[in-house]
Structures are given as structure tokens and as C-alpha cells.
Amino acid sequence: MSPVDRIKQLRQEIRDHDHRYHVLAEPVVSDYDYDVLMKELLDIEAAHPDLVTPDSPTQRVGGAPYSSFPVVTHPVPMLSISNTYDADEILDFDRRVRDILGDEEAYSYVVELKIDGVAVSLRYEDGVLILGSTRGDGVQGDNITANLRTIRSIPLRIAVDHPAINQLEVRGEVYLSHAGLEQMNQVRSEREDPLFANPRNATAGSLKLLDSRQVAERPLQVFLYSLRFEDETGVLAVQPELDSHYGRLQWLAGHGFSTNTNAQRFDTIDGAIGYCKAWESKRSDLPYDIDGMVIKVDSIRLQQELGATLKSPRWVVAYKFAAQRAVTWLNDIRLQVGRTGVVTPVAELEPVFLAGSTISRATLHNEDEILRKDIRIGDTVVIEKGGDVIPKVVEVDFDKRQEGAPPFKMPAECPICHTPLMRIQDEVALRCENVSCPAQIQARLEHFTARNAMDIDGFGPAVAEQLLSHDLMQDVGDIFSLTQEQFMALERMGPKSADNLIRSIEASKDRPLDRILFSLGIPHVGERAARQIADRRRSLDQIMTATVEELATIPEIGPTIAESVVNFFQNDQNRTVIEKLRQAGLNMKLPELPVGTASQALNGKIFVITGTLANYTRDEAAARIESSGGRVTASVSKKTNYVLAGESAGSKLDKAQALGIQVLDETAFEQLFETGSDGQLNLL
């Protein structure tokens, strides 16, 4: 047998054994026999390095570590899922679905276990895994392909049984089983390393490792639950059964992916609710953590019709289980000042183990909450993790209260700068209105330099605290005037670290306008809202001079966000910061749109982009559409207004023509922006 043929045979055998062991849990060979096959493959590939391919089982662990993870943009945003905690809210979800689809549309639901892990995306081309990434902020994530390749339940190659499926994306959750965490902590204990608190933290920490060889030593697993084809129309034309989420789960399992076999389909919302309730009492029987159930509309076509809000798809909801509780003692109440000046009381607790981690602090929210629950220092309290994530004090055991324990009273002054605290009208929170308060400045610095904001690598809490204590900064605008010598004067900051920090600060000047807007920490302005505002107003000057009414006309920007933006830029100290950023040379505007382009010329129009464009990338074309009020979707439907078609447009073009939808080439696309309507267009 030739080396080529033997390599092909060995790879297929090893893939089959990997699938049986890591996905089906049904091994048919011993570890020794498996190692013999792998050793033979390694020897042949070493003798014939020209025959080594990226999808070979020998390539699951890469070579030299990364210095950092490259950032990738998701082809379709990985939105978060709306949460609900009781059956009535699930019924409300069903009512909203019915209101949009209408009574004549029949639909069913698929219910799955909500795995408590880390969301990832896998992209395949011609059957080969080419990219794996984290969710990140939902729009962009980290390229962790090398780390994900080490997980043996992720296939490096799949069968391509039709040309339409040669490009696809699979999403799922990487997780650690309880046994896997115990195994990892046993090794860490022997090395005298800190132990992981819970499986999710261990999973997240593992995927952030820059050396994939270390990741390979950790028993990570994955459940895949989402499948999207680049050519959705072409796939559904040959496999109409894939207009079903449940059908796609079966497709994934049939092509070697690890799926959770507990997914069930129901024709009624009552059946879905019953299944959720049944698992709430069985969650502890599983060998891995779940924190709820996920209910999805089964039809892919109807999912697209239902669409999404600013943050979440309308076709899916997560039913979160009741939080687990524990009893402990409240040793003290400390006050924490955030970047917007809000003073939050925090409970200092006697450490107690709860839902996979040791809890020593919990939020008390605000003074009204403390008074309502009558929480006092020294009390025996019941705590829970809200949504199994954030610890909070639920109630007090008054029978165990110490006699004479005084009620807690919030101070009249900021605990950091001693400025009188103010209660804002219609808000329960007390706020320190001194924007120069050191606690606020540090929190704003940490937000401004964070990875999803200005992404200044190395500028962490310790650096921020030292800079403030040495009076080297007054606000975030001062970051860009700091020198290498000033950084070197800080503790544990050598010449190389200082040089790297200066380089990172300089690189951050090229961040796009939306990142700058988000980094300013304007109340209520998240990443998505910042992108929407930046796309419509195009420059920071235009944003600063906008009225509440003008901002509120931007899609997905309501009056609360609009008022917050206007109030922020009316503050003289904030304007001083902006001027410092301007003088530092930050990117304060987006490229100008062509003359004659109306900011809302395409308001409400739905586009599909297909094929290879000559003058735009797809992201650039989509950004231009959205900046003029339009919306880009992944597939053609009766609701599509235009299809922008480049070369090799494929089945999306065919479907558009069959439905009589207007198809644009790039010339007609340009004309659309000039005219604001399709009346004068030369259509394909």
C-alpha cells in the first residue's frame, strides 16, 4: 500500500475511533491499540511531510504559542438569549411569537438543555475546519482555532455530500464535566497551583491559554447546537427537512458532531414548559452543569421571519432554573463607587460554597433594598446566585439576629472623596457627582482601556491604581500624554513592559468611532448602541451636537439612551476629556458617505448580499446599507426588498429572481444611494 493510501486509511480509522470515544462514549479499541495507529500515522507523515494536511489527527495540537489571539468578525452576530424564570413569562414569549407570525402559521418548539459553558463558533469550508472563535462581544470574537482543534469531539473534517454545504458554521458550548474539573484540580493541587472554582471558569481559562499544547492537556468537551449554511437556499432546495432546527441537530449528529441527545420537539408551548419543569428537578443527576433550558421555534424560515431585537433573537428564550441557595454570616457592609458615581453597598460574607464556587461577597444593590429586607451587620443571611452567576442576599434569619444590632445607614458623603452624595430624581441609587473622584476615575480607566473598548493591552487595574496614586492622571484623556519613563517608575514595570504599553496606547488611536464612543462609558450606551449611533451620525462632533429628538430617530435608540448621550456631552469636564482625545489624534469620524447620500435613504429596506463584490467586502456593503437605515439578512424571503449580487451569486440570486425581488449590481447599488429610491435604477 502506498504512503498516500495508508495515510488516508489511518486518518479515517483514527477519526472513527475519536468519534466513538469522545462523542458516542462507545470505544471499540484499547488505548494501546489507538496509540499504535497514531504512532504509525506520525511516522509516515514524518517521512513524507508533504503529505501532512491541517485536518490530519496528528495536527490537533499546534506548535509555538500565540503572543495574542487575532480578532475575527462573526458572519452573523452571536446574540445573547433573553432569560425568563417562570411559566407565565414563557407563555408571554409564545404570545409574542404568535402576534408576529399570525394565527394561520403553524409552528413547533425544540427544547434543549442550557449547557453552562463557553460559546464558540466553528467554520468549515469544503468539509475542513478552517476557523474556531469565541463569542466575544457577539460581533467580534477571538480566533482560538488552535485551542479548539485540541478538543477531540470536534471533527477536523466532515463529509460534504452536496456542493451547497461546502461552507457552513456550527455553534455550540465548550464545557467541562464534573469529573473533568476534578481531574484538572487534582493535577493543579499536585503542582500547588490555585484550584479552579467551577467548571465554567476552568473552561474559560483553558480557552484563553495562548499555548494549545497546554489546552490539549485539559479534558474539554463540546455540545454543538446550531448550524448555518452559507448557501441556505441551495441547501433547503435539496434537503427541505433542514428547515427544522431539530432536523439540523440530527444532521450534526450524523456528520460526526457532538450534540446533546436530550433535545425534544413539542407542538405546543405547554409541552415545552412541562419538559423544562421536569429537568429542573433532574439537573443534579447530570455529569455536567446546566443552568436552565432553551426553547426555540423549530422552523428556520420562521426564525428568520421573527428576526431579532437589539440584543436577542425573538425566536428563542432561555428558561433559567431557580437559583441555588446557602446560609452564611454578614461580617460587614462595604461601599463601592462605580465609574458613573453610583455608590453600591456590598456584603462582606463569611466564605461559603455555593453552586460551584466559594462566595465571600454579594451585592446589596442599594439603600432601599437594605431597608426593605432589614439587613444588618452580623446577621445570618440566605444568599443565592442570581441566574447562577451574581451572588446576592435574599433574606435574613431574624431568629438569629444579635440583640441590639443597629440598622445600617448609608453615609451622607462619598466613602472615597467625601463629596456629599445625591439621590437622582426617579432613581434609587445614591451618586457621587464628583467626576474627579479617584474611584470613578479608576473605574472609567479600566472601562476605557478594556479589550472591547480601546483595547490597550497591559493597562490593567494595578497600573490604573498606581498612575492615580502618583497623580499622573486626572481622566482618561491623560493616557495619551503618558511617557515610557513614567510607566517605568511604576512597580513591576520594566523597560520592555513600558515600551509595549506605549505601543499599545499608540495603536489604540486608530480604533473606530463606535469603540471610542463606547469606551467613554456613557450610561446606557453599550457596544451595539454605540455602533448604531456612530453609523448614523458619522463623527463625534455630529454626535456631540445632536439633540435628543435627532438621536431618538436612530433605529434601536430610544429616549433613555438619547437623553443620556446628550447629558454626557453637555458636561464641561466630559468635553475637556474629548478635547484631549482630539489633540492626541484619535479617530473621531467615519469615512464620508458619497455626496447626495441621505442618512435614512434606505430606512426599513431589507437587503441580502450574495456573490463576490468588486468594490466592497460584504462587511463594507452591509455597513453602508445599515448606515442609511437599511437592514441586511442572511437569506432571501418575500420580505426582502433588494438582493445585491456579485460574481458567482448562486442560488440566492435564483430565488430572488423566482420571487420577483429586485436584484442590484454594484452600479445600481451606488445609484440607490444617490437617488434614495429605485425609480431610476437599471436592475439586473
LINNOR-V61083 format. One record per helix or strand. SS is the DSSP state (A for helix, B for strand). FROM is the first residue (numbers start at 1). LEN is the number of residues. If there is no record, write none. Layout:
ss-><SS:SS>
from-><FROM:FROM>
len-><LEN:LEN>
This chain:
ss-><A:A:A:A:B:B:B:A:B:B:B:B:A:B:A:B:A:A:A:B:A:A:B:A:B:A:A:B:B:A:B:B:B:B:B:B:A:B:B:A:B:B:B:A:A:A:A:A:A:A:B:A:A:A:A:B:B:B:A:B:B:B:A:B:A>
from-><3:31:49:57:71:80:83:87:109:118:128:140:145:157:163:167:178:199:212:221:232:240:244:245:264:269:283:290:299:300:308:312:316:325:342:357:367:380:390:398:413:420:430:438:461:476:484:495:513:527:539:540:548:559:572:589:606:612:618:631:642:647:651:662:666>
len-><21:17:3:3:3:1:2:15:7:8:7:4:5:1:3:9:13:9:4:9:7:3:1:10:3:12:3:8:1:7:1:2:5:13:13:7:7:7:7:3:1:4:3:11:9:6:5:16:7:11:1:5:5:12:13:1:5:1:10:2:4:1:9:3:10>
